[in-house]
Amino acid sequence: MSDITPLENLGEFGLIRRIQETVTLRQPSTRLGIGDDAAILAPEAGHDLVVSTDLLVEGVHFDLTFCPLKHVGYKAVAVNVSDIAAMNATPTQLVVGLAIGSRYSVEAIDELYEGMRLACEAYNVDLVGGDTTASRGGLTISITALGQVPHGQAVRRSGAQPNDLLCVTGDLGGAFLGLQVLEREKAAWSADPDMQPELSKYPYVLQRQLRPEARMDVIHELRDLGVVPTSMIDVSDGLASEVLHLCKASGTGARVFSENLPAANPMLEVAEEFQLDPIMCMLNGGEDYELLFTIPLKDHDKIKNHPDITVLGHMTDASDGVNLITKQGQPIPLRAQGWQHF
């Protein structure tokens, strides 16, 4: 077993220098990164700056019993990039704040930052600063992500109109079922520490939970297709919750057709194993980090053959309500039953 280095051996400034040595700057808008009192950024002329912050708290957002620190680091960056993508923007920089419990070693923080470094490389983002402090509890990660979007092209939640098509990327429910697998195996391990968790049968749903990807690929593809969404949000708290957010912000209703909900076969298999309704998993599971967006009806031909975009339904007048339409044509009012922070 390799030696473990207490953080106190490095100190705060030693840790910052260690992080700085692993960072590669890629963005022309980054004039100065880690090492001074503040970073210096110079956004391109004709672009708007977008900013988003997310907190990940040990015991609330991640459990290190089954989530490797490298995955935590990657996910922390990906979920912030997802928020930038949901504004139709391109991520450029991020700053990271850490509150670190006393049980964490230098090597543990190295592993966390290795995950962040891999995500920064994948999304072409510069890590330009942050802060570190001690914590009397576990690990808390605060990331602020910055991005750029051509002036006037940011997409808000509030632009949808009746008859706009409601679309989603990818498939839904996998992250929730990955969490069910992990929680089951953790409970079994807690009852018998000598048992080996059975995870090899569930690669897809575990990947969806432990290492989600922000859908910047679709943002670039929509631009190439000449499609500008009228509203957009990322699916973090569950599809039903996000549909309701778009409708409230835009002052519309919506019709979501249950038969159109995009399901991956591995998700359906795990839902059957756990005796869970796959529609419930897709509507309320959360943490899929897909993009939910609306487009004008005239743009349907541009996206209809896209292999990773599904038309779920359409927006309606607010007086029609927000409904899930069953295969039998029956409307059921949509309710947000996914993740609640408080």
N, C-alpha and C positions, 0 to 999 in steps of 0.2 A: 504494500500500500504506500502511495506517495506521501511525502510529508505535507502537513497542512500548515499554512502560514497565517497566524492571527492578523487581522487587519491592523491592530495596534502596532505591529512591526513596521508597517508602511506609513501609517498616519494618513490624514486626509489629503495632504498635498502630494504625497507619494502615490496614493491611489489615483489622483487626478492625472499625474504624469504617466502612470501606467496605462490608463485609459487613453490618454492623448496619443501615446505611441502606437496604438492599434487603429487609429482613425485615419481614413483616407477621405480627402475632400474631393468632390466630383462636380459640384455645381458652380458655374461661372458667377452666380449671384452671391456666393460665399466669399467675402473679402478677408475675414479673419474668423478662425474657429476657436477651439478650446485653448485656454491658456492666459486669457486676459480677464478684465472685469466684466466684459460683455463681448458677444460676437458682433461682427460687423457684416451686415447684409445689404445688398444693393439690388432690389427687385428690378426686373426689366421695365423699361418705359412701355406704357400702354397696357400694363398688367395690373390687376388687383391682387392684394395680398390676402390670403385666408389663413385663419389661425384656429386650431382646435386643441383641447386638452382632455386627456383621459387619466384616471387613476386606476391602478390595479393594486388591490390589497390582499396580502396573504390571508387565507382563511375565508375570504369573501369571493375573490375572483379567481384564485388559483390555490391548489393544494399540492404542496411539494411531496406528499406521499406518492403521488403518481404523475406529477408533472415535472420533468427535468428543467433545471434552470435555463438551459439553452433554449428550450421551447418557450418558456416564460418570456425570455428576452425577445425572441422572434415575434411572438404573439403581441407583446406590448407595442412593438413598432407597427405591426400589420393592422391592428385595430385603429390606431391613429391615422395611418395612411388611408384606411377605409373611410374615415370621416372626411378627409380631404377629397377623396374620389367622389364622395356623395355630393360635393359642391361643384362637380365638373372641373376640378382643378388638378394641377400636377404638384405632387409633394416635392419640396426642395430641401428643407432643413428640419431638424428637431432638436429639442433640448430635453435632458433627462434629469429628473430629481429622484434621489434614492434616500429612503430612511431605512437603515440597515440594523437588524438585530444583532446582539452580541455573539450569537452562535455561528454567524457567517464568517467564512475564511476568505483570504485573498483569492484562492482558487475558485471558490463558489462565485464570487463576483466576476472573476474572469470568464466563467462559463456563461453567466447571465449576459455579459457584454459581447461574448462571441455570438450568441443568438441575435442580439441587436445588430452587430456588425453584418451578419449574413442578411438580415432583413434590409438594412440600409443599402447593401450592395444590390439586392434583388429589386428594390424600388428606386435606386439611384438617388438616395437621400443622404444629406450630410448631417452627421451628429456634430453640433457646433458648441455645445456647452451644457450646463446644468448645475446641480448642487448635490452634495452628499451630507448626510447627518446621521447621528446615532438614533436608534429606535429602542424603546423599552419593550416593544412587542416583536412582531415578525418583520417581514419585508414589505415596504410600500414603494411602488413605482409611480411616478408622475411624469407623463410625457406630454410636451407641447409640440405639436407639429405645425409647420408652416408650409404653405403652398402658393402657387401663382396660377392665375387664370386670366386670359385676355379680358380687358375691360368690358364689362357689360355681359359677359358670358357665364358668370357664376349661376348655378342652378339652385334655387331655394326649394323649400317644401311647399311654398305657397302659390305656385304658378299653374296648378292643374285646372283644367276646364271640363265641364260636362262633355261627354263623348270622347275625351282622350282615352287612349288605350293604356291599361295598367300592366306593366311588364316587370319581370324579375329575372335576374341572371341565375345561372347554375341550378342547383337543386337545394331542397330545404329539409330540415329535420335531422340531418346527420350529426351535427355537433351535439344536439341534445341527447341523442342515443349513445354517442361516444361517452358522454358524461355518465349515463346510466350504467354502462359497462364498467367504467372506472370506479364508480361508487360501489357497485356490487362486489368487485374484486377487492376493494379496500376493506369492505365489511368482512369478507371471507378471510382476508389476511389478518385482520384485527382479532378474529376469533381463533385463528390458528396461524401464528407467525411462521410455522414451518412449511406452509403450503406455498406453491408457486402460482402466481396469478396467471390466468388463462386469457391472454390478450392476442395471441397470434391469429385468431379467427376473425378479428375485427379491424383490419388495417384501415379501411376507408373511414369508418365513423370515428376512430381514434385520431386519425389525421385531421378530420374536420374539427374536432374539439381541441386538440393540443397544438396544432399549427395551422390555423386558418390563413387564408390568403386574401388580401385586399384586391378588389376587381379593377385595378388600374388598366388591365388588358382591355376590358370592355369599354372603358372611358375612351381609350385611344381608337378603338374600333368604331365607336359611335361617331367620333369626329371624322374618321375616314369615310364613313357612310353619309356624312352630311346630316346627321340626326342630332338635334339639340333637345334633350328632355325638357318638358315644361315644369316638372317637379321631380325631386329625387331625395332618397334617404337610404342609409344602409341598414341591413336587417341585423340588428344586434339584440334587441329585446323580444323578438318574435314577429313573424309576418303580420299577424292580426294587429298588434300594437302599432306597427309602422304604417299599415294602411290607414288606421284611424288617425295617426299623426298627419299624414298627407291630407286626408279629408278635412280635418279640423283647420289646418293651416290654409288650405285652398278654398274652404267654404263649399265643399262638394259632398256628395255621397259616392258610393262605389258598389259595383257588383263583381264579386270574386267567384269564379266558377270552380267548384271543388274538383271537377274532373280535369281541370287544367293545372292543378298544383303539381310542380315538378318533383318527382320522387326518384331517387337512385335505388337500384335493386338492393345494394347492401343495407341501406336504411330500412327498406321494407322487411328484409329478413330479420334484422335485429328487433324491429318493432314487433314482429310476430313472436319472436322468442320471448320478449318481455311482456307480451300480451297487451300492447299499447296500440291505440288507434293511430295509424300513420297520419291521418289528416290532422289530428290533434298535435302530433309531433311537428308537422310542417307549419301549422298556424301559430303555435305557442312555444316552440322549443327555444328559439333564440340562439345567438352566437354563430349564426351561419355566415355573417358578414358578406352576404350577397347584396346587390344593389336593387332596390325597388324604385321604379321610375315611371313616369307617364310621358307619352308622346302624342302628337296630333294624329288623328286617324289617317291623314294624308301620307304619313311616313310609314304606314304598315308595310308597304311593299319593300321598303329598304331593309327592314329587319326580319321579315317573315321567314327567311331561309337561314338566319343566324343560328348555329347549332347550340348556342348557350344562352339564348334569350327566349323566354316563354311569355306569351300574352295570357295574363291571368283573367282579364275581364276588362271593364271600362268604368270610367268615372260617370257619375250621374248628378242630377240636381240634389242639393242637400236634403230636400224634402223627401227624397226616396230612401234615405237612410244608407247605412253601410251594411251590406248583406253578403253572406256566403250563399251561393245558389247550389243546391244539391243536384245530383244527377237526375232526380225526378222533377227538377225545376222549382223546388220549394225554397223560398228565401228564409234564411236564418240570420237574425241580427248578429253581426260580428262583435265579439267581446275580446278585450285584451286580457289574456290569462297567462302571459309569459312572465319574464323576469321583472320583479319589482324591487327597486333599490332600497325603499324604506317601508 
